[in-house]
Every structure is written in structure tokens, then in C-alpha cells.
């Protein structure tokens, strides 16, 4: 009987050690991931600071930049014609606690240059989901505005086979994909997204270059590390107490 009891205790101890080890490994992995995210955000902030030193560029000066330069964070003054007949509404965008859409449209700089996709800002969603918000496009549809660029990974997670695959315009979309936008417009596009900075009657800009700073990621890294250490301490004293009781 005692032999069976000892075997059960040994088995439960092994299981407990495995569970604690797994929990500690998960905490360590999350801690390292948060630290790496903090490093990435720090690099991003450094790049944004360098871009800020460029000031607000005009299109001619921007065109002189080498192609390999990351355009993220650069500010430009755009003068162009908005394609008001074909535009996109990015779904599930929250602004000041309200649900709405981000308004995206192509802006044509001139006849020789591929259009730029501009995120004009946030529009409040109608109460009825089947309805889309009304857009007050300027008449004529020419715009002169300051934008901030974002290049690189723009597409978010989506279960759709093709973003905005529904027929007709405007298209309600769940994520941004410039390649799909290009196919839908049947023309090449600039390889970056432009976020409008100035507010007017069209939409409300709400773009933030860095939503969560590196300090928060570093704090979360320490937090996960402390949780892992707490698991080890609690497991140690629990097993010690169990041995004493037996």
C-alpha cells in the first residue's frame, strides 16, 4: 500500500514539475518576445526621428530619394486628383470609443506617376450595418494636403480570400493590401500608404506612427519574467510543504 502511495506521489511530483517547467518556459518566451518588440519599437522611433529631420518634403524632392530608402515616417505635401468614384472603407476602426471606417482612395499626382493610396481618416459608421457612410468629397476633387508615409507590411489578418472582393464601389474591406488595390483599379500604385494629417470635412485623421512605446514592451518583458520566477518559487514551497507533511 505504501509502495503504491509513493508511486502516486512520485508521479504527481513529476507531473507538477512538468507543468511548472512548461509555464516557466512560456513566461520566458513571452518575456523575450516583449523585449524584442521593445527593441523594434526603439528602432522605429529612431527612424521616425530621422524622418522628422527631413521636414515636409514636396513631391519633386521626394522623387530624388533612392528606391532602397525606407519611406516610413516621411512627410510630404501632396497635390493631386482624388479618384472619388472608386474608394475603400476599412472596417472596424475605433476613434474616441466609436466604431467606424477609415476612408482610403487613390490620389493621382500627374499623368506620368502611379497614384498614391491615401488614408483620409475616420468616418463614423451608420447604425444600420447594411449602410455605408456618406463621403463629402471636395468639388472639384483636387486636394492639397500633408501626409505621412508608411511602407512595408501593411496587410492585417483577414480570413477573406481577397480583400474587398465584393462587387461595386465603394468596397468595404477588412485589411489593406496594395497589390489587391492595384488589381481592382487596373493600374500600378506607389509602394507605400499615405496618411493624411490635416482634418477637414472629408474625414478625421487619427494615425499614430507608434501606438505602444518601447518602455511598455520592456515593462511587459519584466512582468512575464517575474511571473515565471513566481511560478518557480510557489512550486518550490508547495513541494517542500508536501514532503514535510508526508
Residue pairs with C-beta under 8 A, 6 or more apart in sequence:
9 242
9 246
13 239
13 242
16 235
16 238
16 239
17 235
20 231
20 232
20 235
23 228
23 231
24 228
24 231
24 232
27 224
27 225
27 227
27 228
27 231
28 224
28 225
28 228
30 220
30 224
31 221
31 222
31 224
31 225
31 228
32 221
34 217
34 218
34 220
34 221
34 224
35 217
35 218
35 221
37 217
38 214
38 215
38 216
38 217
38 218
38 221
39 214
41 210
41 212
41 213
41 214
41 217
42 214
44 72
44 209
44 210
45 210
45 213
45 214
47 70
47 72
47 73
48 72
48 73
48 209
48 210
50 73
51 72
51 73
51 74
51 75
52 73
52 75
54 74
54 75
55 75
56 75
56 76
56 77
56 146
57 74
57 75
57 76
57 77
58 76
58 77
59 76
59 77
59 78
59 79
59 109
62 74
62 76
65 71
70 151
70 152
71 149
71 150
71 151
71 192
72 149
72 150
72 151
72 152
72 192
73 148
73 149
73 150
73 209
74 148
74 149
75 146
75 147
75 148
75 149
75 197
76 146
76 147
76 148
76 149
76 194
77 144
77 145
77 146
78 107
78 109
78 116
78 118
78 143
78 144
78 145
78 146
78 147
78 194
79 109
79 142
79 143
79 144
80 107
80 108
80 109
80 110
80 115
80 116
80 142
80 143
81 107
81 108
81 141
81 142
81 143
82 105
82 106
82 107
82 108
82 118
82 137
82 138
82 141
82 142
82 143
83 105
83 106
83 107
83 108
83 115
83 141
83 185
84 105
84 135
84 137
84 141
85 169
86 105
86 106
86 169
86 170
86 184
86 185
87 103
87 104
87 105
87 106
87 135
87 169
87 170
87 171
88 103
88 104
88 105
88 164
88 170
88 171
88 172
88 173
88 181
89 101
89 102
89 103
89 104
89 123
89 132
89 133
89 170
89 171
89 172
89 173
90 101
90 102
90 103
90 104
90 119
90 173
90 174
90 175
90 176
91 101
91 172
91 173
91 174
92 99
92 174
93 99
93 100
93 101
93 102
93 122
94 100
95 122
95 204
95 206
98 124
98 125
99 124
99 125
100 122
100 123
100 124
100 125
100 133
101 122
101 123
101 125
101 132
101 133
101 172
102 119
102 120
102 121
102 122
102 123
102 203
103 119
103 120
103 121
103 122
103 123
103 135
103 202
103 203
104 117
104 118
104 119
104 120
104 176
105 117
105 118
105 120
106 115
106 116
106 117
106 118
106 181
106 185
106 189
107 115
107 116
107 117
107 118
107 143
107 194
108 115
109 115
109 116
113 190
114 187
114 188
114 189
114 190
115 185
115 187
115 189
115 190
116 147
116 189
116 190
116 192
116 194
117 178
117 181
117 189
117 190
117 193
117 194
118 145
118 147
118 193
118 194
118 195
118 196
119 193
119 194
119 195
119 196
119 205
119 207
120 196
120 202
120 203
120 205
121 196
121 199
121 202
121 203
121 204
121 205
121 206
121 207
122 203
122 204
122 205
122 206
123 133
123 135
123 203
123 204
124 133
125 133
126 132
126 133
132 170
132 172
135 170
135 202
135 203
136 201
136 202
137 202
138 202
145 196
145 197
145 198
146 196
146 197
146 198
147 194
147 195
147 196
147 197
148 194
148 195
148 197
148 207
148 209
149 192
149 193
149 194
149 195
150 192
150 193
150 194
150 195
150 209
151 191
151 192
151 193
154 176
154 177
154 178
154 193
155 163
155 175
155 176
155 177
156 174
156 175
156 176
157 175
158 174
158 175
160 174
160 175
162 180
163 173
163 174
163 175
163 176
163 177
163 180
164 171
164 172
164 173
164 180
164 181
164 184
166 172
171 184
176 193
178 189
178 191
178 193
181 189
182 188
182 189
195 205
195 207
196 203
196 205
197 205
197 207
198 205
199 205
